[in-house]
Amino acid sequence: NAGVTQTPKFRILKIGQSMTLQCAQDMNHNYMYWYRQDPGMGLKLIYYSVGAGITDKGEVPNGYNVSRSTTEDFPLRLELAAPSQTSVYFCASSYSSGPRDRGYGYTFGSGTRLTVV
Amino acid sequence: GENVEQHPSTLSVQEGDSAVIKCTYSDSASNYFPWYKQELGKRPQLIIDIRSNVGEKKDQRIAVTLNKTAKHFSLHITETQPEDSAVYFCALESPNAGGTSYGKLTFGQGTILTVHP
């Protein structure tokens, strides 16, 4: 049981390049999320998904796209990288049902540190 | 969208002292309030959470209190130890207009806690 696996851990992109951040979970969680964390700041939601084939925008979706073809995978796509997208990206997954006192029990991936130059 | 204010931004205490971090929010629809601990270069980890049907929850040296009327909740750490040094984030669930959150969280800006031996 690996939990939430993110790849790559580090990446440097040039302005205008594209890349996909990979995220996979093996806990059969329906809910998955992408957050970004800028230096000295809290996490901001980019996109989320409540199940395969269902995605929706979060607080800061501009410049990103997602897809959810399977329960396990939730990749995040940057089409035209900009310096403003320099950040640490965290993928997370959580329960969608269960005992109310369980909370949403986020499991975070280890993060991807992205620098756009 | 939801707004969460977290104070203080930095907190320095001596080992054995108590530490208190407070968050205020504006959306009365929020019903779930987790706290995360993030060590340097690591992923955030859930340390305690509370739902709106209780006013206080305790887990060993950590407690969270909630005042829904005043729209604030606080993290209390007693008998602090150097290994408590980290960044602490409050968060709350962010319901859609229809009242469903799908586990989406809005995070505070973080508090850097330093515990001096």
Interface residues (C-beta under 8 A of the other chain):
Chain A: Y31 Y33 Y35 G40 M41 G42 L43 K44 L45 Y48 V50 G58 E59 F90 S94 Y95 S96 R100 D101 G103 Y104 G105 Y106 F108 G109 S110 G111
Chain B: G1 V4 Q6 Y32 P34 K42 R43 P44 Q45 L46 D49 R51 F89 A91 E93 S94 Y102 G103 K104 L105 T106 F107 G108 Q109 G110
